[in-house]
Amino acid sequence: MTVRLLSLFMIAGLLWNLAGCKQRSAVVYVLEEPQRVTLTTSASTLSVQRGASVVLHVERHTAGKWKLIPLNEVRSGQCWVYQPPTEFEPEVADSVHWDVMPENAVSFNRDFRLDHTKIATMNVNGTITLTPIGLAKCEPDRTVEGPAIRIEVS
């Protein structure tokens, strides 16, 4: 009998607390102005033999003005995020596009790497130029190009 009474009080208390809670609307971030995005590149080596692999590195620095608003105030088609982009990402080489000159001069390893580097195998002799191209969150028509890496292959 006391267990039933105790259970009844617990359920009544829980319902009382739930009745007092107001449903809050979700809040999100929207971009107020274009961001400043910088890519910084490096490579494990800048001179290799044909057929050798090079580890590519890219850091991303992002700064922008984001405004916190209720989700129900977001305009149709407006980009929003729950958290603004991280200001500094120490390694993003695996998440950028690589422009390669001359075309098809390298083969990229497609395996997932926990360190987020990118491994490129040099397929031709000469100077190979690799340029990272990234995207800016919530700016769909904008790309960001980092400094090119030039690798001498013999």
Secondary structure as UniProt FT lines:
FT   HELIX           2..20
FT   STRAND          27..31
FT   STRAND          36..43
FT   STRAND          47..48
FT   TURN            50..51
FT   STRAND          53..63
FT   STRAND          66..70
FT   HELIX           71..73
FT   TURN            76..77
FT   STRAND          88..89
FT   HELIX           93..95
FT   STRAND          97..101
FT   TURN            103..104
FT   STRAND          106..108
FT   TURN            114..115
FT   STRAND          118..122
FT   STRAND          126..136
FT   TURN            137..138
FT   STRAND          139..145
FT   STRAND          149..153
//
